[in-house]
Amino acid sequence: MKKLTLLLFVGLIAILFTRCAQKPAENKAEATDPNVTKTMAAIAMDRYETGLNKYKVAFYYWYDHLMDGEIPPANVVEAGKKLDLALAEVNGNSFDKAYVLMNQADSLLDVHVKSDSLFPYETAKPMEKQDASKVYKAKAKDYLVLDRYGVKMNDVGPSIWGYCDDGEYYLITTFYNYHARGYIIKPVVVEVITTKDPSKHYVYLLKGETKVTQTEHSVEYLVEDNGKSFKTVITDDPKGGGTTCHSIGIFPAVNGKAPAISFDVTTTPSFSYWYNQNQGAAMMYPDIVLSGFEQPGPAWGTVTMDGKTATFNKTAGGVTEVCMISGAPGKKYDEYRTNMTRYGNEWYIPFHSDLLDGIFISYGKFRDGALWYKGKYIIPTEYRLIPGIANQTLTLKAKTKEYGELVLNFRIMLHDPVYTERVAVMDGTFDGQVLTNGGAWFEHVFKGAPDGIKAVQDSPQIVDPL
């Protein structure tokens, strides 16, 4: 009897153990408890969104692939496919399978390859060889130098950004284009975007002749085209030692496409950043050379849309671009855009805040930057870009010999996908202080991007939203 009892007891334990050890059918809990299913689906979707952003960071090259190494394009394509399959599994409540696919996508996107073949050329390294002896605040006459170090003028472009008293954020970007030809070519480009409706990009292509008038201490650009007009006056500033840039645009309403728009804005650059510290031309991309200057600083003024005028507040900033780009001797200038989209890694970030102005620039292998703080021109020793949400947020960390680390956090407010121009709000820290009322111009042309200049030239008078 005892033997029989023992056998029955052992058998019962074996049965119970077997039942406990058996792997339950996948998602049994979800099938029997809808609340658990919803919770697991929400967690899986959150994990999917994280992986999707990682994929977008790679797809749009929203990272510095010179410094970080390039995520192989084949990996990016394959990761995208894995994520598509993972989403289907999440939607079908097959969470185990979804996580396997998402982990596989992560592994593909964690690969970064550093190779000289990505950027097969040499360029100047101004942050390593610091010498600001030829740097100065540009004067009006510097705008008229069309050939510097053998590099011809590309464009003169005063642009501003910021909040107005109507609570909206505005982008106003302008270009008098030379494109290394020695004269302003048509059309002159003016664009206005606002958070009132960021899908509407008011891009005006003025096809009139641009008149350039020079005096001893100023230069004026004026273009008129069938009721539309745009004027920029650069005037030497005797107090600050640099210049003041005043722009006025008048654009009548276009039936069914745009309200009447005008603006009257001014910026007094805090300083002039000179490419390669004004020591000579720098190689931008293979066979393309770079020179000129950029001028970040505070801005103010008004913008009027459909009869309603808004005034820029203390967050407004501006950058006046005087960029010189041309082909190296014997090379075509047109290779500039070809090379930019072939190699990518373009990051153009001038910024303004109450305490600090500056600019950071990457063109392929070329890296440079400058800060203006307490009346001093500071050259960073290095910087790195840390991606956040693709095409939306980014952190920049830089080092300086004088004041230690700089941290800048950017959040994109408006984006023009044709010219790849963006504007962003910015916060950060420097020299133990919090940066306030910060904003930035933000251009990023990624590897494989379309040719933005051609897209604008081929567009109608006012470009419809893309």
Secondary structure as UniProt FT lines:
FT   HELIX           2..21
FT   TURN            26..27
FT   HELIX           28..32
FT   HELIX           34..59
FT   TURN            60..61
FT   TURN            65..67
FT   HELIX           73..91
FT   TURN            92..93
FT   HELIX           95..109
FT   HELIX           116..118
FT   TURN            126..128
FT   TURN            133..134
FT   HELIX           140..144
FT   STRAND          147..148
FT   TURN            149..150
FT   STRAND          151..164
FT   TURN            165..166
FT   STRAND          169..177
FT   TURN            179..180
FT   STRAND          188..194
FT   TURN            195..196
FT   TURN            198..199
FT   STRAND          202..206
FT   STRAND          210..215
FT   TURN            216..217
FT   STRAND          218..225
FT   TURN            226..227
FT   STRAND          228..236
FT   TURN            238..240
FT   STRAND          243..251
FT   TURN            255..257
FT   STRAND          261..267
FT   STRAND          273..274
FT   HELIX           275..278
FT   STRAND          282..285
FT   TURN            286..287
FT   STRAND          288..305
FT   TURN            306..307
FT   STRAND          308..312
FT   TURN            314..315
FT   STRAND          317..327
FT   TURN            329..330
FT   TURN            333..334
FT   HELIX           335..343
FT   STRAND          346..352
FT   STRAND          357..363
FT   TURN            364..365
FT   STRAND          366..373
FT   TURN            374..375
FT   STRAND          376..378
FT   STRAND          382..387
FT   TURN            390..392
FT   STRAND          393..400
FT   TURN            401..403
FT   STRAND          404..416
FT   TURN            417..420
FT   STRAND          421..430
FT   TURN            431..432
FT   STRAND          433..445
FT   TURN            447..448
FT   HELIX           452..457
//
